[in-house]
Amino acid sequence: MKVTDSIKVDYMDPIKQLMDEHRVIERVVDIFDKIIEGLENGIKVSPELIMTNIGMLVECANEYHCGKEESIIIPYLEKMGKTDLKTALESYSNDYNASFKYIDNILEVMEAYASGDMSVAVKIVENGLKFIEEVRPIFEKEDEAVFKILKQGLDKEELAQLGEVIQDFEYSWDGPLLMNYQKMVREMERKAGQLIW
């Protein structure tokens, strides 16, 4: 018995947790949208705020949430023979990952922006708008096309098994967990509100 076995939390609904993670990511994208709006309106948005927002997207969405989808949910769907759901989830995951080319373009000019070169704000805005347009609908569509169907198709035992695998991921994850990300996004919303709105 591992030490963590005695302190494991019982995830009653692992699918709900995954969809809750979507809501946090959507809020981070909403903050990014406001940052881009501020730049469009000529506001000198703090480079730290931009990088904090991008950093949270990378950590919370790419590494924490998508890490679960790619290492747990997709193999689980394959094992369960749910190929339609697996294919749909892979498609949404690929779309999300492809959209990060726009974040890479932003990162290329952030040093110049941080040094005071406001001319690169145009590139940040252009790429930010493209990223937001592509990413914003993904998570809601994924909920409808994959997670809600999966939740209806699993019995209690299967949900419990999936929850255990997700718990193992949570215990091995060395970053914040969902509750921490919820607090972090609230703080980021507060800071963005003070600086932009």
Secondary structure, 3 states (H helix, E strand, C coil): CCHHHHHCCCCCCHHHHHHHHHHHHHHHHHHHHHHHHHHHCCCCCCHHHHHHHHHHHHHHHHHHHHHHHHHHHHHHHHHHCCHHHHHHHHHHHHHHHHHHHHHHHHHHHHHHHHCCCHHHHHHHHHHHHHHHHHHCCHHHHHHHHHHHHHHHHCCHHHHHHHHHHHHHHHHHCCCCCHHHHHHHHHHHHHHHHHHCC
